[in-house]
């Protein structure tokens, strides 16, 4: 049985590992997971099903993660 760790899932969701841990601790929406020892693991098929069930999910059959956001065109803004 293949499993994914929290860093792989965070990368697929395009969030940081700390954000993923905070979401799990706060009970916010995250894919189903289970704990083995001190490690939280996710099943790939459950991750795919959870991503497809999210509102606004636009995934093709062969894709796993959401698409990249569009890049901004033009001159970069100053950060103030």
PyMOL Python script that loads the backbone (N, CA, C, O; Angstrom):
from pymol import cmd

cmd.read_pdbstr("""\
ATOM      1  N   UNK A   1       0.842  -1.171   0.000  1.00  0.00           N
ATOM      2  CA  UNK A   1       0.000   0.000   0.000  1.00  0.00           C
ATOM      3  C   UNK A   1       0.892   1.241   0.000  1.00  0.00           C
ATOM      4  O   UNK A   1       1.773   1.391   0.847  1.00  0.00           O
ATOM      5  N   UNK A   2       0.647   2.116  -0.958  1.00  0.00           N
ATOM      6  CA  UNK A   2       1.435   3.340  -1.072  1.00  0.00           C
ATOM      7  C   UNK A   2       0.780   4.433  -0.244  1.00  0.00           C
ATOM      8  O   UNK A   2      -0.440   4.598  -0.276  1.00  0.00           O
ATOM      9  N   UNK A   3       1.592   5.185   0.503  1.00  0.00           N
ATOM     10  CA  UNK A   3       1.084   6.284   1.313  1.00  0.00           C
ATOM     11  C   UNK A   3       1.881   7.547   1.018  1.00  0.00           C
ATOM     12  O   UNK A   3       3.000   7.491   0.507  1.00  0.00           O
ATOM     13  N   UNK A   4       1.289   8.672   1.348  1.00  0.00           N
ATOM     14  CA  UNK A   4       1.940   9.971   1.177  1.00  0.00           C
ATOM     15  C   UNK A   4       2.118  10.605   2.544  1.00  0.00           C
ATOM     16  O   UNK A   4       1.250  10.486   3.409  1.00  0.00           O
ATOM     17  N   UNK A   5       3.247  11.281   2.740  1.00  0.00           N
ATOM     18  CA  UNK A   5       3.437  11.974   4.007  1.00  0.00           C
ATOM     19  C   UNK A   5       2.881  13.395   3.907  1.00  0.00           C
ATOM     20  O   UNK A   5       2.427  13.819   2.844  1.00  0.00           O
ATOM     21  N   UNK A   6       2.920  14.114   5.005  1.00  0.00           N
ATOM     22  CA  UNK A   6       2.282  15.422   5.062  1.00  0.00           C
ATOM     23  C   UNK A   6       2.990  16.443   4.159  1.00  0.00           C
ATOM     24  O   UNK A   6       2.345  17.359   3.650  1.00  0.00           O
ATOM     25  N   UNK A   7       4.286  16.300   3.957  1.00  0.00           N
ATOM     26  CA  UNK A   7       4.993  17.249   3.089  1.00  0.00           C
ATOM     27  C   UNK A   7       4.576  17.078   1.629  1.00  0.00           C
ATOM     28  O   UNK A   7       4.465  18.064   0.901  1.00  0.00           O
ATOM     29  N   UNK A   8       4.345  15.844   1.198  1.00  0.00           N
ATOM     30  CA  UNK A   8       3.894  15.592  -0.173  1.00  0.00           C
ATOM     31  C   UNK A   8       2.483  16.121  -0.383  1.00  0.00           C
ATOM     32  O   UNK A   8       2.186  16.701  -1.428  1.00  0.00           O
ATOM     33  N   UNK A   9       1.616  15.928   0.598  1.00  0.00           N
ATOM     34  CA  UNK A   9       0.243  16.417   0.501  1.00  0.00           C
ATOM     35  C   UNK A   9       0.229  17.943   0.514  1.00  0.00           C
ATOM     36  O   UNK A   9      -0.523  18.560  -0.241  1.00  0.00           O
ATOM     37  N   UNK A  10       1.048  18.554   1.357  1.00  0.00           N
ATOM     38  CA  UNK A  10       1.122  20.013   1.402  1.00  0.00           C
ATOM     39  C   UNK A  10       1.596  20.565   0.055  1.00  0.00           C
ATOM     40  O   UNK A  10       1.100  21.594  -0.404  1.00  0.00           O
ATOM     41  N   UNK A  11       2.533  19.895  -0.563  1.00  0.00           N
ATOM     42  CA  UNK A  11       3.010  20.324  -1.873  1.00  0.00           C
ATOM     43  C   UNK A  11       1.908  20.193  -2.921  1.00  0.00           C
ATOM     44  O   UNK A  11       1.777  21.063  -3.782  1.00  0.00           O
ATOM     45  N   UNK A  12       1.119  19.128  -2.866  1.00  0.00           N
ATOM     46  CA  UNK A  12       0.021  18.940  -3.807  1.00  0.00           C
ATOM     47  C   UNK A  12      -1.070  19.988  -3.605  1.00  0.00           C
ATOM     48  O   UNK A  12      -1.700  20.424  -4.569  1.00  0.00           O
ATOM     49  N   UNK A  13      -1.296  20.398  -2.345  1.00  0.00           N
ATOM     50  CA  UNK A  13      -2.304  21.407  -2.045  1.00  0.00           C
ATOM     51  C   UNK A  13      -1.777  22.831  -2.190  1.00  0.00           C
ATOM     52  O   UNK A  13      -2.532  23.797  -2.074  1.00  0.00           O
ATOM     53  N   UNK A  14      -0.485  22.952  -2.441  1.00  0.00           N
ATOM     54  CA  UNK A  14       0.187  24.245  -2.588  1.00  0.00           C
ATOM     55  C   UNK A  14       0.081  25.093  -1.329  1.00  0.00           C
ATOM     56  O   UNK A  14      -0.208  26.289  -1.383  1.00  0.00           O
ATOM     57  N   UNK A  15       0.321  24.446  -0.197  1.00  0.00           N
ATOM     58  CA  UNK A  15       0.393  25.127   1.089  1.00  0.00           C
ATOM     59  C   UNK A  15       1.663  24.663   1.782  1.00  0.00           C
ATOM     60  O   UNK A  15       2.276  23.678   1.369  1.00  0.00           O
ATOM     61  N   UNK A  16       2.060  25.369   2.835  1.00  0.00           N
ATOM     62  CA  UNK A  16       3.253  24.951   3.562  1.00  0.00           C
ATOM     63  C   UNK A  16       2.912  23.793   4.492  1.00  0.00           C
ATOM     64  O   UNK A  16       1.743  23.535   4.781  1.00  0.00           O
ATOM     65  N   UNK A  17       3.935  23.108   4.951  1.00  0.00           N
ATOM     66  CA  UNK A  17       3.740  21.982   5.856  1.00  0.00           C
ATOM     67  C   UNK A  17       3.147  22.480   7.174  1.00  0.00           C
ATOM     68  O   UNK A  17       2.297  21.812   7.763  1.00  0.00           O
ATOM     69  N   UNK A  18       3.589  23.643   7.636  1.00  0.00           N
ATOM     70  CA  UNK A  18       3.049  24.214   8.873  1.00  0.00           C
ATOM     71  C   UNK A  18       1.560  24.509   8.738  1.00  0.00           C
ATOM     72  O   UNK A  18       0.793  24.268   9.670  1.00  0.00           O
ATOM     73  N   UNK A  19       1.147  25.029   7.586  1.00  0.00           N
ATOM     74  CA  UNK A  19      -0.268  25.312   7.359  1.00  0.00           C
ATOM     75  C   UNK A  19      -1.075  24.024   7.362  1.00  0.00           C
ATOM     76  O   UNK A  19      -2.173  23.982   7.915  1.00  0.00           O
ATOM     77  N   UNK A  20      -0.542  22.970   6.748  1.00  0.00           N
ATOM     78  CA  UNK A  20      -1.228  21.680   6.729  1.00  0.00           C
ATOM     79  C   UNK A  20      -1.397  21.142   8.143  1.00  0.00           C
ATOM     80  O   UNK A  20      -2.468  20.646   8.491  1.00  0.00           O
ATOM     81  N   UNK A  21      -0.357  21.232   8.957  1.00  0.00           N
ATOM     82  CA  UNK A  21      -0.455  20.766  10.343  1.00  0.00           C
ATOM     83  C   UNK A  21      -1.458  21.602  11.136  1.00  0.00           C
ATOM     84  O   UNK A  21      -2.225  21.062  11.933  1.00  0.00           O
ATOM     85  N   UNK A  22      -1.451  22.932  10.917  1.00  0.00           N
ATOM     86  CA  UNK A  22      -2.406  23.796  11.607  1.00  0.00           C
ATOM     87  C   UNK A  22      -3.835  23.461  11.210  1.00  0.00           C
ATOM     88  O   UNK A  22      -4.723  23.437  12.062  1.00  0.00           O
ATOM     89  N   UNK A  23      -4.072  23.203   9.926  1.00  0.00           N
ATOM     90  CA  UNK A  23      -5.414  22.849   9.467  1.00  0.00           C
ATOM     91  C   UNK A  23      -5.885  21.545  10.102  1.00  0.00           C
ATOM     92  O   UNK A  23      -7.043  21.431  10.504  1.00  0.00           O
ATOM     93  N   UNK A  24      -5.003  20.572  10.193  1.00  0.00           N
ATOM     94  CA  UNK A  24      -5.370  19.298  10.805  1.00  0.00           C
ATOM     95  C   UNK A  24      -5.681  19.476  12.293  1.00  0.00           C
ATOM     96  O   UNK A  24      -6.642  18.897  12.801  1.00  0.00           O
ATOM     97  N   UNK A  25      -4.876  20.269  12.985  1.00  0.00           N
ATOM     98  CA  UNK A  25      -5.082  20.478  14.417  1.00  0.00           C
ATOM     99  C   UNK A  25      -6.358  21.266  14.693  1.00  0.00           C
ATOM    100  O   UNK A  25      -7.027  21.030  15.699  1.00  0.00           O
ATOM    101  N   UNK A  26      -6.700  22.202  13.806  1.00  0.00           N
ATOM    102  CA  UNK A  26      -7.881  23.041  14.002  1.00  0.00           C
ATOM    103  C   UNK A  26      -9.157  22.381  13.492  1.00  0.00           C
ATOM    104  O   UNK A  26     -10.253  22.887  13.731  1.00  0.00           O
ATOM    105  N   UNK A  27      -9.026  21.262  12.795  1.00  0.00           N
ATOM    106  CA  UNK A  27     -10.195  20.586  12.263  1.00  0.00           C
ATOM    107  C   UNK A  27     -10.727  21.214  10.989  1.00  0.00           C
ATOM    108  O   UNK A  27     -11.888  21.007  10.637  1.00  0.00           O
ATOM    109  N   UNK A  28      -9.903  21.974  10.297  1.00  0.00           N
ATOM    110  CA  UNK A  28     -10.298  22.583   9.029  1.00  0.00           C
ATOM    111  C   UNK A  28     -10.255  21.545   7.921  1.00  0.00           C
ATOM    112  O   UNK A  28      -9.635  20.496   8.091  1.00  0.00           O
ATOM    113  N   UNK A  29     -10.900  21.812   6.784  1.00  0.00           N
ATOM    114  CA  UNK A  29     -10.952  20.809   5.710  1.00  0.00           C
ATOM    115  C   UNK A  29      -9.563  20.386   5.216  1.00  0.00           C
ATOM    116  O   UNK A  29      -8.750  21.208   4.794  1.00  0.00           O
ATOM    117  N   UNK A  30      -9.331  19.097   5.285  1.00  0.00           N
ATOM    118  CA  UNK A  30      -8.111  18.466   4.780  1.00  0.00           C
ATOM    119  C   UNK A  30      -8.495  17.069   4.309  1.00  0.00           C
ATOM    120  O   UNK A  30      -9.526  16.541   4.725  1.00  0.00           O
ATOM    121  N   UNK A  31      -7.677  16.457   3.444  1.00  0.00           N
ATOM    122  CA  UNK A  31      -7.965  15.091   3.001  1.00  0.00           C
ATOM    123  C   UNK A  31      -7.946  14.119   4.180  1.00  0.00           C
ATOM    124  O   UNK A  31      -7.286  14.379   5.186  1.00  0.00           O
ATOM    125  N   UNK A  32      -8.673  12.992   4.061  1.00  0.00           N
ATOM    126  CA  UNK A  32      -8.653  11.989   5.134  1.00  0.00           C
ATOM    127  C   UNK A  32      -7.241  11.450   5.351  1.00  0.00           C
ATOM    128  O   UNK A  32      -6.487  11.243   4.401  1.00  0.00           O
ATOM    129  N   UNK A  33      -6.900  11.228   6.620  1.00  0.00           N
ATOM    130  CA  UNK A  33      -5.564  10.743   6.954  1.00  0.00           C
ATOM    131  C   UNK A  33      -5.651   9.791   8.129  1.00  0.00           C
ATOM    132  O   UNK A  33      -6.705   9.625   8.742  1.00  0.00           O
ATOM    133  N   UNK A  34      -4.513   9.164   8.433  1.00  0.00           N
ATOM    134  CA  UNK A  34      -4.411   8.302   9.595  1.00  0.00           C
ATOM    135  C   UNK A  34      -3.006   8.428  10.158  1.00  0.00           C
ATOM    136  O   UNK A  34      -2.086   8.873   9.471  1.00  0.00           O
ATOM    137  N   UNK A  35      -2.849   8.034  11.410  1.00  0.00           N
ATOM    138  CA  UNK A  35      -1.579   8.186  12.107  1.00  0.00           C
ATOM    139  C   UNK A  35      -0.967   6.810  12.341  1.00  0.00           C
ATOM    140  O   UNK A  35      -1.630   5.882  12.805  1.00  0.00           O
ATOM    141  N   UNK A  36       0.311   6.705  12.008  1.00  0.00           N
ATOM    142  CA  UNK A  36       1.092   5.500  12.304  1.00  0.00           C
ATOM    143  C   UNK A  36       2.275   5.970  13.128  1.00  0.00           C
ATOM    144  O   UNK A  36       3.164   6.657  12.625  1.00  0.00           O
ATOM    145  N   UNK A  37       2.279   5.596  14.396  1.00  0.00           N
ATOM    146  CA  UNK A  37       3.318   6.087  15.297  1.00  0.00           C
ATOM    147  C   UNK A  37       3.128   7.576  15.515  1.00  0.00           C
ATOM    148  O   UNK A  37       2.110   8.002  16.061  1.00  0.00           O
ATOM    149  N   UNK A  38       4.104   8.372  15.091  1.00  0.00           N
ATOM    150  CA  UNK A  38       3.997   9.825  15.195  1.00  0.00           C
ATOM    151  C   UNK A  38       3.888  10.475  13.826  1.00  0.00           C
ATOM    152  O   UNK A  38       4.012  11.694  13.708  1.00  0.00           O
ATOM    153  N   UNK A  39       3.659   9.681  12.800  1.00  0.00           N
ATOM    154  CA  UNK A  39       3.615  10.198  11.434  1.00  0.00           C
ATOM    155  C   UNK A  39       2.196  10.126  10.883  1.00  0.00           C
ATOM    156  O   UNK A  39       1.534   9.093  10.980  1.00  0.00           O
ATOM    157  N   UNK A  40       1.734  11.236  10.304  1.00  0.00           N
ATOM    158  CA  UNK A  40       0.405  11.283   9.682  1.00  0.00           C
ATOM    159  C   UNK A  40       0.569  10.927   8.213  1.00  0.00           C
ATOM    160  O   UNK A  40       1.397  11.510   7.514  1.00  0.00           O
ATOM    161  N   UNK A  41      -0.228   9.961   7.747  1.00  0.00           N
ATOM    162  CA  UNK A  41      -0.127   9.469   6.380  1.00  0.00           C
ATOM    163  C   UNK A  41      -1.454   9.644   5.648  1.00  0.00           C
ATOM    164  O   UNK A  41      -2.518   9.675   6.265  1.00  0.00           O
ATOM    165  N   UNK A  42      -1.374   9.756   4.341  1.00  0.00           N
ATOM    166  CA  UNK A  42      -2.526   9.941   3.477  1.00  0.00           C
ATOM    167  C   UNK A  42      -2.464   8.897   2.368  1.00  0.00           C
ATOM    168  O   UNK A  42      -1.381   8.519   1.923  1.00  0.00           O
ATOM    169  N   UNK A  43      -3.634   8.431   1.924  1.00  0.00           N
ATOM    170  CA  UNK A  43      -3.701   7.512   0.793  1.00  0.00           C
ATOM    171  C   UNK A  43      -3.888   8.320  -0.488  1.00  0.00           C
ATOM    172  O   UNK A  43      -4.702   9.243  -0.517  1.00  0.00           O
ATOM    173  N   UNK A  44      -3.143   7.987  -1.552  1.00  0.00           N
ATOM    174  CA  UNK A  44      -3.214   8.773  -2.790  1.00  0.00           C
ATOM    175  C   UNK A  44      -4.619   8.825  -3.403  1.00  0.00           C
ATOM    176  O   UNK A  44      -5.044   9.877  -3.881  1.00  0.00           O
ATOM    177  N   UNK A  45      -5.342   7.698  -3.392  1.00  0.00           N
ATOM    178  CA  UNK A  45      -6.678   7.706  -3.994  1.00  0.00           C
ATOM    179  C   UNK A  45      -7.659   8.556  -3.188  1.00  0.00           C
ATOM    180  O   UNK A  45      -8.554   9.175  -3.763  1.00  0.00           O
ATOM    181  N   UNK A  46      -7.499   8.593  -1.852  1.00  0.00           N
ATOM    182  CA  UNK A  46      -8.357   9.443  -1.037  1.00  0.00           C
ATOM    183  C   UNK A  46      -8.027  10.916  -1.243  1.00  0.00           C
ATOM    184  O   UNK A  46      -8.922  11.760  -1.203  1.00  0.00           O
ATOM    185  N   UNK A  47      -6.753  11.236  -1.465  1.00  0.00           N
ATOM    186  CA  UNK A  47      -6.356  12.612  -1.759  1.00  0.00           C
ATOM    187  C   UNK A  47      -6.975  13.060  -3.076  1.00  0.00           C
ATOM    188  O   UNK A  47      -7.513  14.164  -3.160  1.00  0.00           O
ATOM    189  N   UNK A  48      -6.908  12.217  -4.107  1.00  0.00           N
ATOM    190  CA  UNK A  48      -7.504  12.551  -5.404  1.00  0.00           C
ATOM    191  C   UNK A  48      -9.010  12.749  -5.278  1.00  0.00           C
ATOM    192  O   UNK A  48      -9.559  13.698  -5.837  1.00  0.00           O
ATOM    193  N   UNK A  49      -9.679  11.862  -4.549  1.00  0.00           N
ATOM    194  CA  UNK A  49     -11.131  11.974  -4.380  1.00  0.00           C
ATOM    195  C   UNK A  49     -11.486  13.247  -3.620  1.00  0.00           C
ATOM    196  O   UNK A  49     -12.469  13.910  -3.952  1.00  0.00           O
ATOM    197  N   UNK A  50     -10.705  13.593  -2.613  1.00  0.00           N
ATOM    198  CA  UNK A  50     -10.976  14.809  -1.838  1.00  0.00           C
ATOM    199  C   UNK A  50     -10.782  16.053  -2.702  1.00  0.00           C
ATOM    200  O   UNK A  50     -11.579  16.989  -2.639  1.00  0.00           O
ATOM    201  N   UNK A  51      -9.728  16.059  -3.504  1.00  0.00           N
ATOM    202  CA  UNK A  51      -9.484  17.206  -4.385  1.00  0.00           C
ATOM    203  C   UNK A  51     -10.623  17.367  -5.393  1.00  0.00           C
ATOM    204  O   UNK A  51     -11.047  18.489  -5.670  1.00  0.00           O
ATOM    205  N   UNK A  52     -11.111  16.279  -5.931  1.00  0.00           N
ATOM    206  CA  UNK A  52     -12.214  16.338  -6.897  1.00  0.00           C
ATOM    207  C   UNK A  52     -13.519  16.789  -6.251  1.00  0.00           C
ATOM    208  O   UNK A  52     -14.365  17.381  -6.921  1.00  0.00           O
ATOM    209  N   UNK A  53     -13.693  16.518  -4.967  1.00  0.00           N
ATOM    210  CA  UNK A  53     -14.936  16.888  -4.293  1.00  0.00           C
ATOM    211  C   UNK A  53     -14.974  18.354  -3.871  1.00  0.00           C
ATOM    212  O   UNK A  53     -16.028  18.859  -3.484  1.00  0.00           O
ATOM    213  N   UNK A  54     -13.837  19.037  -3.944  1.00  0.00           N
ATOM    214  CA  UNK A  54     -13.792  20.432  -3.532  1.00  0.00           C
ATOM    215  C   UNK A  54     -14.494  21.322  -4.547  1.00  0.00           C
ATOM    216  O   UNK A  54     -14.397  21.076  -5.750  1.00  0.00           O
ATOM    217  N   UNK A  55     -15.210  22.365  -4.080  1.00  0.00           N
ATOM    218  CA  UNK A  55     -15.883  23.265  -5.014  1.00  0.00           C
ATOM    219  C   UNK A  55     -14.871  23.966  -5.918  1.00  0.00           C
ATOM    220  O   UNK A  55     -13.828  24.431  -5.459  1.00  0.00           O
ATOM    221  N   UNK A  56     -15.191  24.034  -7.183  1.00  0.00           N
ATOM    222  CA  UNK A  56     -14.325  24.700  -8.147  1.00  0.00           C
ATOM    223  C   UNK A  56     -13.167  23.855  -8.628  1.00  0.00           C
ATOM    224  O   UNK A  56     -12.264  24.371  -9.287  1.00  0.00           O
ATOM    225  N   UNK A  57     -13.169  22.567  -8.316  1.00  0.00           N
ATOM    226  CA  UNK A  57     -12.077  21.697  -8.747  1.00  0.00           C
ATOM    227  C   UNK A  57     -12.185  21.449 -10.244  1.00  0.00           C
ATOM    228  O   UNK A  57     -13.223  21.019 -10.747  1.00  0.00           O
ATOM    229  N   UNK A  58     -11.082  21.732 -10.949  1.00  0.00           N
ATOM    230  CA  UNK A  58     -11.033  21.508 -12.388  1.00  0.00           C
ATOM    231  C   UNK A  58      -9.835  20.617 -12.646  1.00  0.00           C
ATOM    232  O   UNK A  58      -8.730  21.100 -12.894  1.00  0.00           O
ATOM    233  N   UNK A  59     -10.058  19.319 -12.585  1.00  0.00           N
ATOM    234  CA  UNK A  59      -8.977  18.364 -12.777  1.00  0.00           C
ATOM    235  C   UNK A  59      -9.319  17.425 -13.918  1.00  0.00           C
ATOM    236  O   UNK A  59     -10.451  16.954 -14.028  1.00  0.00           O
ATOM    237  N   UNK A  60      -8.342  17.157 -14.760  1.00  0.00           N
ATOM    238  CA  UNK A  60      -8.495  16.132 -15.795  1.00  0.00           C
ATOM    239  C   UNK A  60      -8.242  14.774 -15.159  1.00  0.00           C
ATOM    240  O   UNK A  60      -7.782  14.697 -14.020  1.00  0.00           O
ATOM    241  N   UNK A  61      -8.535  13.717 -15.880  1.00  0.00           N
ATOM    242  CA  UNK A  61      -8.372  12.379 -15.333  1.00  0.00           C
ATOM    243  C   UNK A  61      -6.924  12.076 -14.973  1.00  0.00           C
ATOM    244  O   UNK A  61      -6.672  11.393 -13.980  1.00  0.00           O
ATOM    245  N   UNK A  62      -5.966  12.568 -15.759  1.00  0.00           N
ATOM    246  CA  UNK A  62      -4.569  12.251 -15.513  1.00  0.00           C
ATOM    247  C   UNK A  62      -3.891  13.164 -14.516  1.00  0.00           C
ATOM    248  O   UNK A  62      -2.769  12.875 -14.100  1.00  0.00           O
ATOM    249  N   UNK A  63      -4.521  14.254 -14.114  1.00  0.00           N
ATOM    250  CA  UNK A  63      -3.873  15.215 -13.227  1.00  0.00           C
ATOM    251  C   UNK A  63      -4.143  14.879 -11.773  1.00  0.00           C
ATOM    252  O   UNK A  63      -5.193  14.330 -11.437  1.00  0.00           O
ATOM    253  N   UNK A  64      -3.192  15.210 -10.916  1.00  0.00           N
ATOM    254  CA  UNK A  64      -3.361  14.983  -9.488  1.00  0.00           C
ATOM    255  C   UNK A  64      -3.522  16.300  -8.747  1.00  0.00           C
ATOM    256  O   UNK A  64      -4.416  16.428  -7.911  1.00  0.00           O
ATOM    257  N   UNK A  65      -2.699  17.253  -9.027  1.00  0.00           N
ATOM    258  CA  UNK A  65      -2.734  18.507  -8.277  1.00  0.00           C
ATOM    259  C   UNK A  65      -3.429  19.590  -9.089  1.00  0.00           C
ATOM    260  O   UNK A  65      -3.602  19.477 -10.302  1.00  0.00           O
ATOM    261  N   UNK A  66      -3.814  20.624  -8.392  1.00  0.00           N
ATOM    262  CA  UNK A  66      -4.454  21.751  -9.068  1.00  0.00           C
ATOM    263  C   UNK A  66      -3.439  22.444  -9.965  1.00  0.00           C
ATOM    264  O   UNK A  66      -2.230  22.323  -9.764  1.00  0.00           O
ATOM    265  N   UNK A  67      -3.935  23.161 -10.944  1.00  0.00           N
ATOM    266  CA  UNK A  67      -3.041  23.843 -11.880  1.00  0.00           C
ATOM    267  C   UNK A  67      -2.399  25.054 -11.225  1.00  0.00           C
ATOM    268  O   UNK A  67      -2.891  25.576 -10.225  1.00  0.00           O
ATOM    269  N   UNK A  68      -1.286  25.490 -11.812  1.00  0.00           N
ATOM    270  CA  UNK A  68      -0.605  26.669 -11.305  1.00  0.00           C
ATOM    271  C   UNK A  68      -1.461  27.906 -11.530  1.00  0.00           C
ATOM    272  O   UNK A  68      -2.161  27.999 -12.539  1.00  0.00           O
ATOM    273  N   UNK A  69      -1.416  28.853 -10.606  1.00  0.00           N
ATOM    274  CA  UNK A  69      -2.147  30.094 -10.854  1.00  0.00           C
ATOM    275  C   UNK A  69      -1.511  30.844 -12.013  1.00  0.00           C
ATOM    276  O   UNK A  69      -0.314  30.690 -12.255  1.00  0.00           O
ATOM    277  N   UNK A  70      -2.281  31.656 -12.739  1.00  0.00           N
ATOM    278  CA  UNK A  70      -1.703  32.368 -13.873  1.00  0.00           C
ATOM    279  C   UNK A  70      -0.629  33.347 -13.412  1.00  0.00           C
ATOM    280  O   UNK A  70      -0.735  33.962 -12.352  1.00  0.00           O
ATOM    281  N   UNK A  71       0.405  33.473 -14.235  1.00  0.00           N
ATOM    282  CA  UNK A  71       1.474  34.404 -13.895  1.00  0.00           C
ATOM    283  C   UNK A  71       1.047  35.816 -14.245  1.00  0.00           C
ATOM    284  O   UNK A  71       0.312  36.038 -15.207  1.00  0.00           O
ATOM    285  N   UNK A  72       1.516  36.766 -13.454  1.00  0.00           N
ATOM    286  CA  UNK A  72       1.186  38.156 -13.719  1.00  0.00           C
ATOM    287  C   UNK A  72       2.054  38.685 -14.848  1.00  0.00           C
ATOM    288  O   UNK A  72       3.235  38.358 -14.959  1.00  0.00           O
ATOM    289  N   UNK A  73       1.439  39.504 -15.674  1.00  0.00           N
ATOM    290  CA  UNK A  73       2.175  40.087 -16.770  1.00  0.00           C
ATOM    291  C   UNK A  73       2.557  41.524 -16.410  1.00  0.00           C
ATOM    292  O   UNK A  73       1.892  42.176 -15.605  1.00  0.00           O
ATOM    293  N   UNK A  74       3.625  41.994 -17.015  1.00  0.00           N
ATOM    294  CA  UNK A  74       4.008  43.385 -16.815  1.00  0.00           C
ATOM    295  C   UNK A  74       5.083  43.540 -15.765  1.00  0.00           C
ATOM    296  O   UNK A  74       5.731  42.583 -15.340  1.00  0.00           O
ATOM    297  N   UNK A  75       5.243  44.776 -15.369  1.00  0.00           N
ATOM    298  CA  UNK A  75       6.290  45.148 -14.427  1.00  0.00           C
ATOM    299  C   UNK A  75       5.905  44.726 -13.011  1.00  0.00           C
ATOM    300  O   UNK A  75       4.760  44.924 -12.604  1.00  0.00           O
ATOM    301  N   UNK A  76       6.827  44.155 -12.261  1.00  0.00           N
ATOM    302  CA  UNK A  76       6.516  43.762 -10.881  1.00  0.00           C
ATOM    303  C   UNK A  76       6.243  44.969 -10.002  1.00  0.00           C
ATOM    304  O   UNK A  76       6.806  46.042 -10.218  1.00  0.00           O
ATOM    305  N   UNK A  77       5.387  44.795  -9.021  1.00  0.00           N
ATOM    306  CA  UNK A  77       5.054  45.887  -8.100  1.00  0.00           C
ATOM    307  C   UNK A  77       6.101  46.011  -7.021  1.00  0.00           C
ATOM    308  O   UNK A  77       6.813  45.058  -6.704  1.00  0.00           O
ATOM    309  N   UNK A  78       6.182  47.217  -6.456  1.00  0.00           N
ATOM    310  CA  UNK A  78       7.052  47.415  -5.296  1.00  0.00           C
ATOM    311  C   UNK A  78       6.328  46.913  -4.061  1.00  0.00           C
ATOM    312  O   UNK A  78       5.122  47.113  -3.922  1.00  0.00           O
ATOM    313  N   UNK A  79       7.055  46.261  -3.165  1.00  0.00           N
ATOM    314  CA  UNK A  79       6.487  45.848  -1.898  1.00  0.00           C
ATOM    315  C   UNK A  79       6.754  46.941  -0.869  1.00  0.00           C
ATOM    316  O   UNK A  79       7.906  47.242  -0.555  1.00  0.00           O
ATOM    317  N   UNK A  80       5.693  47.525  -0.356  1.00  0.00           N
ATOM    318  CA  UNK A  80       5.867  48.586   0.633  1.00  0.00           C
ATOM    319  C   UNK A  80       5.269  48.221   1.947  1.00  0.00           C
ATOM    320  O   UNK A  80       5.329  49.008   2.892  1.00  0.00           O
TER     321      UNK A  80
END
""", "prot")
cmd.dss("prot")
cmd.show_as("cartoon", "prot")
cmd.util.cbc("prot")
cmd.orient("prot")
